[in-house]
């Protein structure tokens, strides 16, 4: 697979997953914008050296890359770097982020908004700045980076979990808007060793969860060969899977419904033995339409 002629912007690419993505795209022929603001894992400070070091590694191997050290909260500047250096932008991988773990009852507003502003609003600003160029060239690939914490929840990460699941909401809506313009948007929830996981996993786990074992999925989702859009993928340690929504078959109650009616039917309401898997908003609304039709026919 080749990305010759393509330009990829990777945020948070100074270390870990982002660095792995950047090196992969460069190795496959893409020109790369390596973005990293250079903060600590808690989001403090700024350091240009991580992004510049990755650029040096790419160019030292004969690739083309430029560094950008703006915060993703200044999304337009990142996109301007791509346009100024290479004249186009084909691929965006939103990977930048940090942790501010704290139990909810101790969480300050700054702990909430700092995470939201980088993970969610930062991705919005980068995607929004890149979108017109992708529409004009009738090609674009965007990958947003979520987390298992966003899908399943995790103690001490209400801020992080909220931002990460919201990113997939962004993905699903952008996928619908972008499909006619050949802009495909997907979400990954990676399990990979990084600065963010150094305090919670062992050296043995770190070796098994190398970022290089996730990047190939990102490469495929950003390729011309891929037709995947709106998807949510998990990846780690060489394992790859796709998630989908599942909903119980449910039950339609008639007449004046009381709290006691819900209690009497809660086992049927929560029974997943004959589950549905709605693929879009029309399919999701189908049971409501059927219930409305039944109610009208009874009048």
Number of C-alpha atoms within 10 A of each C-alpha: 10 14 19 13 11 20 26 26 32 28 33 29 30 28 20 18 27 26 26 22 29 30 24 19 28 27 18 15 18 24 27 29 30 32 33 32 25 23 17 15 15 15 16 11 10 14 15 17 15 22 25 20 16 25 28 17 13 23 14 10 12 12 19 20 27 21 25 27 22 19 20 29 18 15 21 16 18 27 25 17 21 25 16 9 16 18 10 20 26 26 28 25 28 28 26 26 27 20 19 19 18 16 13 14 7 9 16 11 9 10 19 20 15 19 25 21 17 21 29 28 20 23 28 20 21 23 23 14 18 26 22 11 17 22 15 10 14 15 20 26 27 28 29 26 26 28 22 16 19 21 17 9 16 13 11 17 20 21 24 28 23 20 24 26 23 17 26 27 13 19 24 19 12 20 22 15 14 20 17 12 14 19 25 30 31 26 30 26 25 23 22 23 24 18 14 16 14 11 8 9 13 11 10 8 13 17 12 15 21 20 26 21 20 25 23 17 19 23 21 14 24 27 20 15 9 12 13 15 23 20 19 24 20 19 22 20 19 15 10 14 11 12 11 11 10 12 16 15 17 18 16 14 13 11 6 6 9 9 7 9 12 14 10 10 14 13 12 14 16 14 14 14 9 9 14 15 13 15 11 10 8 10 12 14 11 12 15 12 12 12 15 12 11 13 14 9 8 7 5
